[in-house]
Amino acid sequence: ILDCRPFLSFSASHVHGSLSVSLNSLLVRRARGGSLPLHFIIPDEKARARLREGRVATVVILDERSPQRGTKGSIAQIVFNTLTSASPRVKIYLLKGGYEDFRSQYPECCTELTPGMNYTSVQEVKETDASPTNQHDKPCSNHRPVYDQGKPVEILPFLYLGSAYHASRPDFLDDLHITALLNVSRDCAEYFKSKYHYKFIPVEDTATADMSSHFQEAIDFIGM
């Protein structure tokens, strides 16, 4: 079961055993109503392997209030197109009525967020150098964000978009063969300076921050 609702909605309540498919707007535009590489839809390698090896016979796709056929350009339709192309032998269905209709009829099949439960899970990160070498080597938030899609998202070939949490996970970076990191924040630490090439652009994460003045600097670093 692939749930195409926003990740916060999925976290609050979802069908038992379902997987979240939360594509950002850039990926939706990139798909142009068609399909995407399968790893964007199913980031979990084990789940993709089950699909490729024929161990999954049926996939059900749902969103908030799915019509009988997906709306053109919707995430549900993009997921449907991708799976149809990648796994032609798998039976793929769109859940008519969507999640809200299903939950109203079968609440026992759905999870509910326990009051007081936190969406995030805290991951501890060990710094390779306990003594900061400059003013930017300060701890940043390495909590897994609520909108996390598993790993950094490939927005262009060999160019990934991720969070401070992803930057603190060398296993994620190595799996994707990432060798350089562009930090755009006020206080994110450069955890593994001996292993990766870093560029630090100190910009506040606010709607009024002047990002455009740093574009060329960032482009030059990415194009190295």
Residue, then its C-alpha position, 0 to 999 in steps of 0.5 A: i500500500l503506497d500512501c501519497r498524502p502529505f507526510l504529516s497526514f501519513s504520520a498522524s494516521h495511515v493504513h497499517g503496513s503502508l509506505s509513505v510516498s511524499l514527493n516534493s513540488l520539484l519532483v512533481r514538476r519534473a515528472r510532468g504528469g508522467s513517471l519518475p525513477l522508481h527510487f523516488i517513489i520507493p526509497d527503501e531498497k528492500a521494498r524495491a527489491r521485493l517489487r523487482e523480484g516479483r514478491v509483490a503481486t498487488v499494489v494499492i495507491l491512495d491519497e486523501r480522496s482518490p477518484q476511481r482514476g487518478t487526477k492528471g499530474s497528481i502524486a497518485q497518478i505519477v506513482f501509478n505511471t511509475l509502477t506501471s512502467a517499472s513493474p508491468r506484471v504487478k497489479i496496481y489499483l487506485l483506492k476509490g474514495g481515498y484514505e478518509d473514506f477507507r478510515s471511516q469504514y475500517p478504522e481498525c485497519c488504521t493507525e492513530l497518533t497517540p496524544g503527546m507522541n512526537y513525529t521525530s526520532v532523535q539520532e545521536v551523531k558523533e563528531t570526528d573532531a571534538s574541538p571546533t576549528n572555527q565559528h561555524d563548527k557548532p552543533c546543528s539540529n540533527h533530528r530527523p525532520v517530519y518531512d523526511q523521505g528517507k534519504p537526500v532526494e536527487i533533484l538533478p543528476f548527481l545533485y541531491l537536496g537534503s537536511a541537516y540530519h542527512a548531512s550528519r549521516p555518512d552512511f547516507l552520503d556514502d550510499l549516494h556517492i556524495t563527496a561535497l556538501l553545500n551548507v546553507s544555514r547559520d549554525c550547521a556543523e561540518y561534521f566530517k571535514s576530513k572526508y567530504h568537501y564543504k562549502f558554508i553559506p551563512v543564511e537565515d532560514t527565513a522568508t526575508a533572507d537574501m538568498s539571491s546574493h549567494f547564488q553565484e557562489a553556490i553555483d561555482f561550488i556545485g560546478m567544481 
